Amino acid sequence: MPVVVNGEAHPWREGLTVEGLLAEKKYTYPLKIVILNGARVPRPEWPTRTVEDGDKVDVIHMMTGG
């Protein structure tokens, strides 16, 4: 079963981390928030927090400007 990232299916693999998922999706914008199954994942946890089969992930890019 794939994970759902921002409403779209993405292939899941064993050991997939939040950081790995962001790299696979090419989400390189520096200001972003990751929501995993409805809970925010703090940035320091991205390299070790695993994404499980069927999880729902929302990545929100924060914009600044004026």
C-alpha positions in Angstrom: 0.0 0.0 0.0 1.4 3.4 -0.9 1.8 6.4 1.4 -0.3 9.4 0.6 1.7 12.6 0.2 -0.3 15.8 -0.2 -3.2 13.8 -1.5 -1.2 11.7 -4.0 0.0 8.1 -3.8 3.7 7.6 -3.4 5.4 4.1 -3.3 6.3 3.0 0.2 9.5 1.0 1.1 10.8 -0.5 4.3 12.9 2.0 6.3 11.5 5.1 4.5 12.1 8.2 6.7 10.5 11.6 6.6 13.8 13.0 5.3 14.1 10.3 2.6 10.5 10.9 1.5 11.1 14.6 1.2 14.2 13.8 -0.9 12.3 11.4 -3.1 9.6 14.0 -3.7 12.3 16.7 -4.3 10.8 18.9 -1.7 13.9 21.0 -1.2 12.3 24.3 -0.2 13.9 25.3 3.1 10.8 26.4 5.1 8.4 23.5 5.4 6.3 21.7 8.0 5.6 18.0 7.9 2.4 16.5 9.2 2.3 12.7 9.6 -1.1 11.2 10.3 -2.3 14.5 11.7 0.6 15.3 14.0 3.5 17.7 13.2 6.9 16.0 13.0 9.7 18.3 14.5 12.5 18.9 12.0 15.2 17.2 14.2 13.2 13.9 13.9 13.0 13.9 10.1 16.1 11.7 9.6 14.9 9.0 12.0 11.1 9.2 12.0 9.9 6.4 9.7 6.9 6.5 7.4 4.8 3.4 7.6 2.9 1.7 4.9 -0.4 3.5 4.4 0.5 6.7 6.3 -0.8 10.1 5.3 1.8 12.8 5.0 1.2 16.5 4.4 4.1 18.8 3.5 3.4 22.5 3.8 5.8 25.0 2.3 6.0 28.2 4.3 6.2 31.4 2.3 7.5 34.7 3.5 7.5 38.0 1.8 6.0 41.4 1.7 
